[in-house]
Amino acid sequence: MPTIFEPKDLPVSDRNGVNIATLANHAMLGTDALHVERVVLNEGAKSLSFEAADAERFVYVVRGNGQAHAGGQLFRLDAESMLWLEKGEPFSLEAGTAGLEVLFCRAPAGK
């Protein structure tokens, strides 16, 4: 059955210019099949490291620009680009001059 989640229903954290809203998780869906977060970074903001996970993961850039730090390398991020991350790889994000908004997805959700 389709379900709509209103903004007031979404778990949100906001720290040091980084806003993370959980769009899908086990509590919301009743399954560990998928975990999705919307991450918005203000201009020049840097995220904390996203932990390594035993899951397939990708970052899709909705708008803005910046870079991802993963595996000792920098990866340029621009609107509509996508970064695929290997299992077990921690990463962090840094917004450029236009800020950065991404969808971060992992499947299965895991921990």
HUGIUR-V314697 format. One record per pair of residues at least 24 apart in sequence whose C-alpha atoms are under 6 Angstrom apart, sorted by the first residue. I is the first residue (numbers start at 0). GAP is how many residues later the second one is. D is the distance in Angstrom with one decimal. If there is no record, write none. Layout:
i: {I	I}
gap: {GAP	GAP}
d: {D	D}
This chain:
i: {16	16	16	31	31	32	32	32	33	33	33	33	34	34	34	35	35	36	36	37	37	38	38	39	39	40	40	40	41	42	42	42	42	42	43	43	44	44	45	45	46	46	48	48	49	49	49	50	51	51	51	52	52	53	53	54	54	54	55	55	55	56	56	56	57	57	57	57	57	58	58	58	59	59	60	61	61	62	63	63	63	64	64	64	65	65	65	66	66	67	67}
gap: {24	25	28	76	77	74	75	76	72	73	74	75	70	71	74	68	69	66	67	64	65	62	63	60	61	54	58	59	57	52	53	54	55	56	51	52	49	50	47	48	45	46	42	43	40	41	42	39	36	37	38	34	35	33	34	32	52	53	31	50	51	28	48	49	25	26	27	46	47	24	44	45	42	43	41	39	40	38	34	35	36	31	33	35	28	29	30	26	27	24	25}
d: {5.7	5.3	5.7	5.8	4.9	5.8	4.5	5.6	5.9	4.7	5.1	4.6	5.7	5.4	4.7	5.6	4.5	5.7	5.2	5.8	4.7	5.7	5.3	5.8	4.4	5.8	5.7	5.1	4.8	5.4	5.7	5.2	5.9	4.1	4.9	5.4	5.8	5.5	5.8	4.3	5.7	5.3	5.4	4.6	5.6	5.4	5.9	4.9	4.4	4.9	4.3	5.9	4.9	5.1	5.6	5.4	5.5	5.7	5.8	5.5	5.5	5.4	5.5	4.2	5.5	4.4	5.7	6.0	5.5	5.1	5.7	4.6	5.4	5.2	4.3	5.5	5.2	5.3	4.9	5.2	4.4	5.2	6.0	5.3	5.5	4.3	4.2	5.9	5.3	5.7	4.5}
